[in-house]
Amino acid sequence: MTAELVRGQNHPLSQARLEIRISAGTPIVAAAALGDENGRIHGVDWVAHPGAPTQPGLEVSRQAAADHRLAVDLDAVTDAVHRVSVLLALPAPGGGPGPVRFGSVAAPFVAVTGLDGSEVATYTITGLEAESAVVALELYRRQGAWKVRAVGQGYAGGLAELLTDQGLPEAVPLAGSIHEAVAKGLARSVQAPPPRQADGDRSRQAAAPAFGPDQGGTAPQGSPGPAQPPYGGQQTGGPGQDGPRPVHGGTGAVDPSAATGGGPVNYSHPRRRTSAPPPPPPAAPPAQPGRPAQPVAGDATGWSMEERLYNQVWGMFEDLARTTAAYRSAVDFAESRLDKELEQALSDPRSRIGGQGDAAREAARARQAQLVGQAREALDRDLAQLVAEAEVVEPALPPAFARWDNPAWHAYRVPMEIPMALRLGDLRLPEAERIRIPMLLRLPLERGLWIDSGRTESFDGTFTDAHDMRRLAMETAVAHAARLLAVYPAGDFTVHVIDPAGSGAQALAPLTQTGVLAAPPAQGAAGVTDVLGRLTQRVDLVQMALRGGAPDALPPGLDTSQQLLIVNDFPHGFDDRAVNQLRYLADEGPSVGVHLMMVADRQESAGYGPLLDPLWRSLLRLTAVPDDHLADPWVGHAWTYEPPVVPPGSQVLHQVLTQVAAARRAWNR
């Protein structure tokens, strides 16, 4: 039976290997601290946090998230440790928009569970107001046995005050390094998936978890996702939610209904459907006895095939993340068990030499190999099912979700409304080289993109010189821009390009030759000033109109479509004023339909000092070569990102952009 604790109450623990699950309505930072019999933390190496996520017996999440899973092995902590405290904190205000006190968010929920998922004790942290950091609960040793106590002690001074109260001399610098590690994750987080339906409402079956004592990984399929995506600023609602999706017409970012402040009150439920329920998803053919069911494209829940495929892709992502996490956890457990058994065998002087010691060591290694083999067998079984699902899902994806080599692009027609999401590339894990999961980003964009042109060594170890890297980065940016142009209705998306030195002319040829750009690429300092000035003025005008409740007062000639600005070779051609305007567009532009795509090497902008650090953190970093820089906020996997590549010799990009240009000309008549 689960013990529902209140502040100050304790409960005995019957097992040493535990998982602590944390749920909050907003991204928070989770850490764990080791303390002595008086609760004092002796040094920074006694704290597991996003910058140093593993300590003896502890493993925490590597970045802020709305849901966390912390692994605890009480047998692995040293004898000097008598207390394990679970610490929660809100990200520092400088790390982006978000709450600054726990009193303004939902009460965090903490659960101590066994490795099988069964809850041992739960605690809802209520009564917090101005606090921005809190000691949620503590596991403490009493007379050789471990117990859990609900603490709920909050600190208005944040992590620095909390760690100082725990007796840590380096409290202030450690708190700063924790927030810095969280801030650096802004440009490397994968967008959170949408809230999921319960298992009973979802037709597709989750992949069987891999063998292992610790199931780890992401939240179960039936558990709700985070209310807000970590860091992305990208609302993930839509798939799995009840509200209807808006149909985007030519008004772009200006929505009069969102700006009106008066009028009659609509008392209808905002998420109540007035149309007929969606038809059931395609049914999978019956499986043979003892064999898994054959996968079917679009067998997830949704109100349209597009929504079903979107949910199915996210389901594949979660299944792969979970089964890989279970495999890694099982391997880690087997390794730790082997180390412990070898240590026990060597601790007895009589067994260090002779046949008895050799037999004990061989038996320990055999048990470790057996556990790893069982885990790999379960992982291979799950991967085979996911490969079969990917083989039927990939050909069925619409153009917005499909790779450039998908036949769907040969039947491309300019759409009448925007899709739910856009494919930015593929994601994979080293344990599953055969599977590529589409990386989908919700539309309209609410976060800019940064195509990094500074990496000179690809993920596979091959060397790429600086000139080729800049060319590849610009070609990647053009592929992304072409896809954005292709998925929007005619006249609903406008692309501007700043290329101060003209170095991107060759890569920009598909955009310039087909005539889809609003104007030729701006060059020189004068061109930079002109484009930034016009877009900054547009942001100001639309913001004033919306805040004043008068969207109809916009100038007659103002282009209200979504705007994308591609900036190449930053900071070449940018003075201080232009840099400030660029930061303004990155911060304020997405809310009124102005989006930024930077093609730049961060090191080349180092001359501006830390002024541009918030700019880089606000953008989603993508690479022109495969790189394992993206991390998910659930289990912390380092996913390898593969950029979209147009097949060599293919004319698909030119054909699609030609249709876009023709539709744009017809719309402008």
PyMOL commands that set and color helices and strands:
alter all, ss='L'
color gray80, all
select helices_A, chain A and resi 44-46+74-76+93-95+102-104+158-165+171-188+199-201+256-259+305-347+349-351+355-396+399-401+407-411+466-487+509-514+524-547+551-553+576-588+590-592+602-618+652-668
alter helices_A, ss='H'
color red, helices_A
select strands_A, chain A and resi 3-5+10-12+17-35+47-48+54-55+58-59+65-73+83-89+109-113+119-124+133-142+145-155+421-429+432-442+449-452+493-498+562-570+594-600+620-623+627-631+638-642
alter strands_A, ss='S'
color yellow, strands_A
deselect
rebuild
show_as cartoon
